[in-house]
Amino acid sequence: MGGLTALLITLLSWHEARHFETPRFIAWRFFTFMACGIFWGLSAWDRREAVGCKKRSRTGNVVRFVVFIGLVVVLNFALWRIFPS
């Protein structure tokens, strides 16, 4: 999640400015977003274990799938706008 967010921000920044930032800044952005994503994921995992849900509901799987498809569509739209054919 963090890596995709950092990639999207980097691509949108490049699209607006027509040049990339320094490699050190891009690496720092990826590191920051990846670390935040890892901590967020671990905290979400701990909350799921704390509740004691052993069996996932069908609704949770459907919601997760819809969110995933939505993120893919948004990323494709952003890339389509950045790199028109």
C-alpha positions as CSV (number, residue, x, y, z in Angstrom):
1,M,0.0,0.0,0.0
2,G,2.7,2.4,0.9
3,G,4.8,1.6,-2.1
4,L,1.9,2.2,-4.5
5,T,1.1,5.5,-2.8
6,A,4.7,6.7,-3.1
7,L,4.8,5.6,-6.7
8,L,1.6,7.5,-7.5
9,I,2.8,10.6,-5.7
10,T,6.1,10.5,-7.6
11,L,4.4,10.0,-11.0
12,L,2.0,12.8,-10.3
13,S,4.8,15.1,-9.2
14,W,6.7,14.3,-12.4
15,H,3.6,14.9,-14.5
16,E,3.1,18.4,-13.0
17,A,6.8,19.5,-12.9
18,R,8.1,17.4,-15.9
19,H,11.1,16.3,-14.0
20,F,11.8,13.9,-11.1
21,E,13.0,14.9,-7.7
22,T,16.5,13.8,-6.6
23,P,16.9,10.0,-6.2
24,R,17.6,10.5,-2.5
25,F,14.2,12.3,-2.0
26,I,12.4,9.6,-4.0
27,A,14.0,6.9,-1.9
28,W,13.2,8.7,1.3
29,R,9.5,9.0,0.2
30,F,9.3,5.3,-0.6
31,F,11.0,4.4,2.7
32,T,8.6,6.6,4.7
33,F,5.4,5.4,3.0
34,M,6.5,1.7,3.2
35,A,7.3,2.0,6.9
36,C,4.0,3.7,7.6
37,G,2.2,1.0,5.5
38,I,3.9,-1.8,7.4
39,F,3.1,-0.3,10.8
40,W,-0.5,0.3,9.7
41,G,-0.8,-3.2,8.5
42,L,0.6,-4.7,11.7
43,S,-1.7,-2.6,13.8
44,A,-4.7,-3.7,11.7
45,W,-3.6,-7.3,12.1
46,D,-3.3,-6.9,15.9
47,R,-6.8,-5.4,16.0
48,R,-8.2,-8.3,14.0
49,E,-6.5,-10.8,16.4
50,A,-7.7,-8.9,19.5
51,V,-11.3,-9.1,18.4
52,G,-10.9,-12.8,18.1
53,C,-12.5,-13.2,14.7
54,K,-11.7,-16.7,13.5
55,K,-14.1,-16.9,10.6
56,R,-14.2,-14.1,8.0
57,S,-17.5,-13.1,6.7
58,R,-18.4,-13.0,3.1
59,T,-19.2,-9.3,3.3
60,G,-15.6,-8.5,4.4
61,N,-14.2,-10.4,1.4
62,V,-16.5,-8.6,-0.9
63,V,-15.6,-5.2,0.5
64,R,-11.9,-6.0,0.3
65,F,-12.3,-7.0,-3.3
66,V,-14.2,-3.9,-4.2
67,V,-11.6,-1.7,-2.6
68,F,-8.8,-3.5,-4.5
69,I,-10.6,-3.1,-7.8
70,G,-11.3,0.6,-7.0
71,L,-7.6,1.2,-6.3
72,V,-6.6,-0.5,-9.5
73,V,-9.0,1.6,-11.5
74,V,-7.8,4.8,-10.0
75,L,-4.2,3.9,-10.6
76,N,-5.0,3.0,-14.2
77,F,-6.8,6.3,-14.7
78,A,-3.9,8.2,-13.2
79,L,-1.4,6.5,-15.5
80,W,-3.7,7.0,-18.5
81,R,-3.8,10.7,-17.7
82,I,0.0,11.0,-17.2
83,F,1.0,9.0,-20.3
84,P,-1.7,9.7,-23.0
85,S,-1.4,7.6,-26.1
